[in-house]
Amino acid sequence: MCVIIAGGGIAGLSLGLTLHQIGVAFHIYEAAPELRPLGVGINLQPNAVRELFDLGLQDDLDAIGIRTRQLGFYSKTGGTIWEEPRGQAAGYSWPQYSIHRGELQMLLLRTLKERAGEDCITTGIEAVGFTTREEGASLHFRNGQSHDGEIIVAADGIHSAIRQQMYPNEGAPIWNQRILWRATSRARAWKGQAAMVMIGHDALRFVAYPITQPDAQGQSVINWIAEKHVDPQSTWNKEDWNRAADIGDFIGDFEGWQFDWADVPALIRKADRVFEYPMVDRDPLPRWTHGRVTLMGDAAHPTYPVGSNGASQAILDARSLGASFLRHGLSETTLSAYEEKMRPAATQIGKANRAGQGPDAVLQRVEDLCGGRFKKIEEIIPRAELEAHANRYKSVAGFGIDALNAAPSIIPELTRGV
Ligand SMILES: Cc1cc2nc3c(=O)[nH]c(=O)nc-3n(C[C@H](O)[C@H](O)[C@H](O)COP(=O)(O)OP(=O)(O)OC[C@H]3O[C@@H](n4cnc5c(N)ncnc54)[C@H](O)[C@@H]3O)c2cc1C
């Protein structure tokens, strides 16, 4: 008997590594026939990086990602609104990484197979539902098979089949009338080699950051996201992380976004391939746990990709579940203790992102106050207000600097086998 995990994304693989580290048997069932390095860039916040370091992945993360040192917000005319240090430059004991999502997933998969054995994951098998009993639970698959475990954890993403069984009337994810176009281009990084920039306002926005070290010509792989608010009457394509798009659909909106430090249309034109994704989330749930089955990662709390939280929260869920297994064993109490710890914070993050209270809210405020045109930002918004806003979101998302540095490890060192 063991813990059965549905889904081998960032959440499921992080949970597998955590359970292996604390000596709990597990098996992962993944729907994709083969895990491939899909997606574009993401960010890992220091609270999640700490957990990956505790899993012994520090050197590997340095090999595939960038230690991000700055986050900056700029108006549509290129004016600097706010720049702040990130990661260790901000005083955290752990860095923030900008990294390719697919490469992170492959790193977690490779490490898991090395540590727990090739056969700890079965691919090409799609979970469709569950049954929970007093002493265990069964995961049911589309091919008619079922597998029993003492606990089932659903890490099967935003379209979770397990969540759908728990909440059959929930329906499709909720769209906020924004489309994201995501891609990578090889170019020289803006604002230094380790800076993330957010330009524009609510209706039209551009985010860019390097995810690799520069090559001999000083060029890095730059991850970028062009975001546009579209007519509420317009139709939208169902969310699919791999849907290809054409730059002609949006580049016209960014013509003219050429500043002395950045040329947005030129970066867009250099893209390898562009993917389109509607900005969607789901309402927070009143419960993640039903008997011996619980949800984690995007299956539990899909939110807008605006505060660099999706992958970070998935990793924290995994570690919190691990800590709960250590404390309560393979029981229902384990799952309720995990949910009690993680659900309130995830709910708050989702609500803050939805209400436009993420770190990027300052962009629209400047647009409202002066149409994005100013000589000195202090004449538009007092510095103290900018600072207070930036700090508020960090503590909502659980990465306030002093609190994180002082917090004990989620999985105590003595209980880690690896
Ligand atoms: C292909 C892909 C590309 C992505 N690209 C980006 C990106 O570029 N930027 C970004 O911010 N976020 C991206 N994401 C989302 C991001 O990975 C998550 O928001 C975050 O990492 C939380 O991870 P998760 O493991 O909960 O969900 P996911 O990363 O979505 O992983 C869920 C996993 O479960 C599997 N699965 C789904 N249904 C079933 C089922 N019924 N049975 C078994 N397995 C199932 C999926 O194949 C997937 O491997 C992407 C997700 C995917 C799947």
The ligand as an SDF file (V2000), in Angstrom:
LIG
                    3D

 53 58  0  0  0  0  0  0  0  0999 V2000
    2.1650   21.3350  -20.7780 C   0  0  0  0  0  0  0  0  0  0  0  0
    2.1090   22.4260  -19.7230 C   0  0  0  0  0  0  0  0  0  0  0  0
    2.7370   23.6380  -19.9860 C   0  0  0  0  0  0  0  0  0  0  0  0
    2.6910   24.6740  -19.0350 C   0  0  0  0  0  0  0  0  0  0  0  0
    3.3070   25.8410  -19.3130 N   0  0  0  0  0  0  0  0  0  0  0  0
    3.2730   26.8420  -18.4280 C   0  0  0  0  0  0  0  0  0  0  0  0
    3.9200   28.0710  -18.6990 C   0  0  0  0  0  0  0  0  0  0  0  0
    4.5450   28.2280  -19.7490 O   0  0  0  0  0  0  0  0  0  0  0  0
    3.8320   29.0760  -17.7780 N   0  0  0  0  0  0  0  0  0  0  0  0
    3.1560   28.9000  -16.5980 C   0  0  0  0  0  0  0  0  0  0  0  0
    3.0860   29.8270  -15.7830 O   0  0  0  0  0  0  0  0  0  0  0  0
    2.5640   27.7380  -16.3020 N   0  0  0  0  0  0  0  0  0  0  0  0
    2.5880   26.7120  -17.1830 C   0  0  0  0  0  0  0  0  0  0  0  0
    1.9570   25.5400  -16.8930 N   0  0  0  0  0  0  0  0  0  0  0  0
    1.2490   25.4370  -15.6010 C   0  0  0  0  0  0  0  0  0  0  0  0
    2.1850   25.2630  -14.4460 C   0  0  0  0  0  0  0  0  0  0  0  0
    3.0380   24.1480  -14.6530 O   0  0  0  0  0  0  0  0  0  0  0  0
    1.3570   25.0530  -13.2000 C   0  0  0  0  0  0  0  0  0  0  0  0
    0.5520   26.2100  -13.0180 O   0  0  0  0  0  0  0  0  0  0  0  0
    2.1440   24.8700  -11.9110 C   0  0  0  0  0  0  0  0  0  0  0  0
    3.4360   24.4090  -12.1430 O   0  0  0  0  0  0  0  0  0  0  0  0
    1.4190   23.9040  -10.9680 C   0  0  0  0  0  0  0  0  0  0  0  0
    1.7300   22.5770  -11.3710 O   0  0  0  0  0  0  0  0  0  0  0  0
    0.7520   21.3430  -11.3110 P   0  0  0  0  0  0  0  0  0  0  0  0
    1.6550   20.1550  -11.2510 O   0  0  0  0  0  0  0  0  0  0  0  0
   -0.2710   21.5210  -10.2630 O   0  0  0  0  0  0  0  0  0  0  0  0
    0.0020   21.3730  -12.6960 O   0  0  0  0  0  0  0  0  0  0  0  0
    0.5470   21.0040  -14.1400 P   0  0  0  0  0  0  0  0  0  0  0  0
    1.9190   21.5110  -14.3310 O   0  0  0  0  0  0  0  0  0  0  0  0
   -0.5070   21.4410  -15.0880 O   0  0  0  0  0  0  0  0  0  0  0  0
    0.6450   19.3970  -14.1460 O   0  0  0  0  0  0  0  0  0  0  0  0
   -0.4690   18.5300  -14.1530 C   0  0  0  0  0  0  0  0  0  0  0  0
   -0.0110   17.1790  -14.6790 C   0  0  0  0  0  0  0  0  0  0  0  0
   -1.0820   16.2430  -14.5670 O   0  0  0  0  0  0  0  0  0  0  0  0
   -1.2480   15.5540  -15.7920 C   0  0  0  0  0  0  0  0  0  0  0  0
   -2.6710   15.1800  -15.8860 N   0  0  0  0  0  0  0  0  0  0  0  0
   -3.6990   15.9590  -16.2430 C   0  0  0  0  0  0  0  0  0  0  0  0
   -4.8640   15.2750  -16.1660 N   0  0  0  0  0  0  0  0  0  0  0  0
   -4.5360   14.0360  -15.7390 C   0  0  0  0  0  0  0  0  0  0  0  0
   -5.2980   12.8790  -15.4460 C   0  0  0  0  0  0  0  0  0  0  0  0
   -6.6360   12.8780  -15.5930 N   0  0  0  0  0  0  0  0  0  0  0  0
   -4.6560   11.7700  -15.0240 N   0  0  0  0  0  0  0  0  0  0  0  0
   -3.3130   11.7550  -14.8700 C   0  0  0  0  0  0  0  0  0  0  0  0
   -2.5290   12.8420  -15.1420 N   0  0  0  0  0  0  0  0  0  0  0  0
   -3.1420   13.9630  -15.5510 C   0  0  0  0  0  0  0  0  0  0  0  0
   -0.7910   16.5430  -16.8400 C   0  0  0  0  0  0  0  0  0  0  0  0
   -0.4210   15.8930  -18.0460 O   0  0  0  0  0  0  0  0  0  0  0  0
    0.3810   17.2170  -16.1440 C   0  0  0  0  0  0  0  0  0  0  0  0
    1.5880   16.5160  -16.3390 O   0  0  0  0  0  0  0  0  0  0  0  0
    1.9820   24.4840  -17.8020 C   0  0  0  0  0  0  0  0  0  0  0  0
    1.3570   23.2600  -17.5420 C   0  0  0  0  0  0  0  0  0  0  0  0
    1.4180   22.2310  -18.4760 C   0  0  0  0  0  0  0  0  0  0  0  0
    0.7480   20.8840  -18.1800 C   0  0  0  0  0  0  0  0  0  0  0  0
  1  2  1  0
  2  3  1  0
  2 52  2  0
  3  4  2  0
  4  5  1  0
  4 50  1  0
  5  6  2  0
  6  7  1  0
  6 13  1  0
  7  8  2  0
  7  9  1  0
  9 10  1  0
 10 11  2  0
 10 12  1  0
 12 13  2  0
 13 14  1  0
 14 15  1  0
 14 50  1  0
 15 16  1  0
 16 17  1  0
 16 18  1  0
 18 19  1  0
 18 20  1  0
 20 21  1  0
 20 22  1  0
 22 23  1  0
 23 24  1  0
 24 25  2  0
 24 26  1  0
 24 27  1  0
 27 28  1  0
 28 29  2  0
 28 30  1  0
 28 31  1  0
 31 32  1  0
 32 33  1  0
 33 34  1  0
 33 48  1  0
 34 35  1  0
 35 36  1  0
 35 46  1  0
 36 37  1  0
 36 45  1  0
 37 38  2  0
 38 39  1  0
 39 40  1  0
 39 45  2  0
 40 41  1  0
 40 42  2  0
 42 43  1  0
 43 44  2  0
 44 45  1  0
 46 47  1  0
 46 48  1  0
 48 49  1  0
 50 51  2  0
 51 52  1  0
 52 53  1  0
M  END
$$$$
